[in-house]
Amino acid sequence: MVLRSLHLAVGVVATGLAVLGAVLPLLPTTPFLLVAAWAFARSSPRLEAWLIDHARFGPLITDWRREGAVARRVKRLSGVVMAATLVVGALTGLSLAILLIQAAIFAAVSVFLWTRPEPAGATIDSGRPR
């Protein structure tokens, strides 16, 4: 019971962070969604089904679970957000050391994302299944 409650709490927090990440440039969405789906699979089949059936978030989870895939649209958007984050950081006066650390992390994330396959049947432009 304690472990189920812990998984449920992790799922709720990760979902909240994913929702925030959908609107805040410094916070990622997809990793938190994957954690939430993992946690809900171990604690609440109803919440897991809700997340998977969600119009915006569900396809990210199902693509990852089925194929380890990330849609091209998500890859592009993440690149834009990472670049914008670096620009905003530079414009707000972050130290060069912080900017270099961010750039290194973003580079690693980009390499990871762009080496993931795209979902089968995805269109070139939208990244969504036909």
VEXTORKOL-188362 format. One record per residue (C-alpha): residue in one letter; x, y, z. Coordinates in Angstrom, 3 decimals, decimal comma, always signed. Layout:
REM VEXTORKOL-188362
@r = A&x = X&y = Y&z = Z
...
//
This chain:
REM VEXTORKOL-188362
@r = M&x = +0,000&y = +0,000&z = +0,000
@r = V&x = +2,836&y = +2,415&z = +0,804
@r = L&x = +4,574&y = +1,717&z = -2,502
@r = R&x = +1,316&y = +2,197&z = -4,415
@r = S&x = +0,776&y = +5,540&z = -2,675
@r = L&x = +4,340&y = +6,584&z = -3,467
@r = H&x = +3,874&y = +5,701&z = -7,138
@r = L&x = +0,596&y = +7,604&z = -7,190
@r = A&x = +2,253&y = +10,676&z = -5,660
@r = V&x = +5,126&y = +10,493&z = -8,158
@r = G&x = +2,606&y = +10,228&z = -10,995
@r = V&x = +0,605&y = +13,227&z = -9,823
@r = V&x = +3,708&y = +15,390&z = -9,325
@r = A&x = +5,199&y = +14,321&z = -12,672
@r = T&x = +1,911&y = +15,069&z = -14,443
@r = G&x = +1,801&y = +18,517&z = -12,861
@r = L&x = +5,377&y = +19,196&z = -13,936
@r = A&x = +4,591&y = +17,972&z = -17,462
@r = V&x = +1,628&y = +20,347&z = -17,682
@r = L&x = +3,831&y = +23,207&z = -16,482
@r = G&x = +6,490&y = +22,122&z = -18,970
@r = A&x = +3,986&y = +22,498&z = -21,779
@r = V&x = +3,882&y = +26,255&z = -21,111
@r = L&x = +7,218&y = +27,063&z = -19,434
@r = P&x = +10,319&y = +27,108&z = -21,627
@r = L&x = +12,774&y = +25,796&z = -19,025
@r = L&x = +10,755&y = +22,732&z = -18,021
@r = P&x = +10,547&y = +19,657&z = -20,241
@r = T&x = +7,231&y = +17,901&z = -20,842
@r = T&x = +7,945&y = +14,483&z = -22,317
@r = P&x = +10,264&y = +13,071&z = -19,617
@r = F&x = +7,758&y = +13,977&z = -16,918
@r = L&x = +4,940&y = +12,379&z = -18,928
@r = L&x = +6,913&y = +9,170&z = -19,260
@r = V&x = +7,592&y = +9,117&z = -15,519
@r = A&x = +3,917&y = +9,811&z = -14,802
@r = A&x = +2,780&y = +6,987&z = -17,083
@r = W&x = +5,278&y = +4,621&z = -15,465
@r = A&x = +4,124&y = +5,581&z = -11,973
@r = F&x = +0,410&y = +5,397&z = -12,813
@r = A&x = +0,926&y = +1,954&z = -14,382
@r = R&x = +2,001&y = +0,825&z = -10,920
@r = S&x = -0,613&y = +2,688&z = -8,903
@r = S&x = -3,719&y = +3,711&z = -10,816
@r = P&x = -4,880&y = +2,045&z = -14,031
@r = R&x = -7,590&y = +4,707&z = -14,304
@r = L&x = -5,083&y = +7,591&z = -14,269
@r = E&x = -2,744&y = +5,719&z = -16,598
@r = A&x = -5,629&y = +5,247&z = -19,070
@r = W&x = -6,566&y = +8,925&z = -18,748
@r = L&x = -3,005&y = +9,981&z = -19,515
@r = I&x = -2,635&y = +7,601&z = -22,469
@r = D&x = -6,018&y = +8,652&z = -23,875
@r = H&x = -5,208&y = +12,366&z = -23,493
@r = A&x = -5,312&y = +14,050&z = -26,896
@r = R&x = -2,104&y = +16,055&z = -26,419
@r = F&x = -0,017&y = +13,867&z = -24,102
@r = G&x = -1,135&y = +10,345&z = -25,029
@r = P&x = +0,643&y = +10,064&z = -28,399
@r = L&x = +4,009&y = +10,947&z = -26,824
@r = I&x = +3,637&y = +8,111&z = -24,327
@r = T&x = +2,334&y = +5,515&z = -26,780
@r = D&x = +5,044&y = +6,313&z = -29,351
@r = W&x = +7,710&y = +5,881&z = -26,681
@r = R&x = +6,234&y = +2,691&z = -25,236
@r = R&x = +5,606&y = +1,068&z = -28,591
@r = E&x = +8,798&y = +2,007&z = -30,432
@r = G&x = +11,067&y = +4,122&z = -28,247
@r = A&x = +10,155&y = +6,792&z = -30,776
@r = V&x = +9,969&y = +10,572&z = -30,640
@r = A&x = +8,027&y = +12,489&z = -33,279
@r = R&x = +9,980&y = +14,888&z = -35,474
@r = R&x = +7,655&y = +17,715&z = -34,369
@r = V&x = +8,673&y = +17,105&z = -30,738
@r = K&x = +12,357&y = +16,989&z = -31,675
@r = R&x = +12,104&y = +20,304&z = -33,505
@r = L&x = +10,103&y = +21,980&z = -30,752
@r = S&x = +12,570&y = +20,841&z = -28,102
@r = G&x = +15,443&y = +22,279&z = -30,155
@r = V&x = +13,671&y = +25,620&z = -30,462
@r = V&x = +12,912&y = +25,707&z = -26,741
@r = M&x = +16,506&y = +24,831&z = -25,814
@r = A&x = +17,893&y = +27,502&z = -28,147
@r = A&x = +15,432&y = +30,077&z = -26,802
@r = T&x = +16,418&y = +29,164&z = -23,253
@r = L&x = +20,076&y = +29,824&z = -24,052
@r = V&x = +19,251&y = +33,149&z = -25,730
@r = V&x = +17,075&y = +34,276&z = -22,824
@r = G&x = +19,798&y = +33,231&z = -20,383
@r = A&x = +22,400&y = +35,219&z = -22,290
@r = L&x = +20,135&y = +38,274&z = -22,526
@r = T&x = +19,387&y = +38,176&z = -18,804
@r = G&x = +23,056&y = +38,086&z = -17,929
@r = L&x = +23,661&y = +34,506&z = -16,837
@r = S&x = +27,324&y = +33,784&z = -16,343
@r = L&x = +29,268&y = +32,179&z = -19,141
@r = A&x = +29,856&y = +29,110&z = -16,965
@r = I&x = +26,111&y = +28,566&z = -16,499
@r = L&x = +25,453&y = +29,105&z = -20,203
@r = L&x = +28,147&y = +26,585&z = -21,120
@r = I&x = +26,724&y = +24,016&z = -18,691
@r = Q&x = +23,249&y = +24,546&z = -20,168
@r = A&x = +24,630&y = +24,276&z = -23,700
@r = A&x = +26,400&y = +21,006&z = -22,874
@r = I&x = +23,261&y = +19,526&z = -21,332
@r = F&x = +21,125&y = +20,701&z = -24,239
@r = A&x = +23,609&y = +19,242&z = -26,705
@r = A&x = +23,441&y = +15,853&z = -24,961
@r = V&x = +19,637&y = +15,960&z = -24,883
@r = S&x = +19,551&y = +16,891&z = -28,571
@r = V&x = +21,838&y = +14,021&z = -29,521
@r = F&x = +19,648&y = +11,626&z = -27,549
@r = L&x = +16,420&y = +12,931&z = -29,106
@r = W&x = +17,670&y = +13,008&z = -32,691
@r = T&x = +19,032&y = +9,463&z = -32,441
@r = R&x = +15,599&y = +8,127&z = -31,424
@r = P&x = +13,498&y = +6,738&z = -34,245
@r = E&x = +10,388&y = +8,510&z = -35,436
@r = P&x = +7,056&y = +6,749&z = -34,988
@r = A&x = +6,154&y = +4,312&z = -37,762
@r = G&x = +3,772&y = +5,848&z = -40,254
@r = A&x = +4,649&y = +9,396&z = -39,191
@r = T&x = +4,464&y = +12,094&z = -41,797
@r = I&x = +7,626&y = +14,071&z = -42,463
@r = D&x = +6,204&y = +17,460&z = -41,531
@r = S&x = +3,873&y = +16,803&z = -38,642
@r = G&x = +5,511&y = +13,849&z = -36,952
@r = R&x = +2,006&y = +12,498&z = -36,271
@r = P&x = +0,776&y = +9,110&z = -37,468
@r = R&x = -1,402&y = +9,206&z = -40,574
//
